[in-house]
């Protein structure tokens, strides 16, 4: 099967300093911040803590990894939930992943990542492999899969 090479997105910022994609004309998060949005909309809106309780494992499929905010927020909520499942599988599909240097610079900013999880993501990130289709990002009992590739 012939596959297309992955073309990384270019990180840009709008006039308000919010990360955006010039190619898609869209912002990565609202002015209130990536962490606020990820916790309220993704973790809270999906009722993840209630849904993963009492299970051995739980699988999340996210379309659009973006800045990784939903991943980091989910990881934080899962690690701090004493009733959480034993194993969490987080799968992200992203057609235009950001380059590792762009993500690492954002995850270094305390406004974007207020946890040691963001620091671990920064340490383990690797660049998109143009022909790769799958790789894993194992951390503790959490597995992160990127079908379009780009993590250790």
Buried (B, 14 or more C-beta within 10 A) or exposed (E): EEEEEBEBBEBBEEEEEBBBBEEEEEBBBEEEBBBBBBBEBBBEEBEBBEEBEEEEEBBBEBEEBBBBBBBBBBBBBBBEBEEBBEBBBBBBEBEBBBBBEBBBBBBEEEEBBEBEBBEBBBEBBEBBEEEBEEBEBEBEBBBBBBEBBBBE
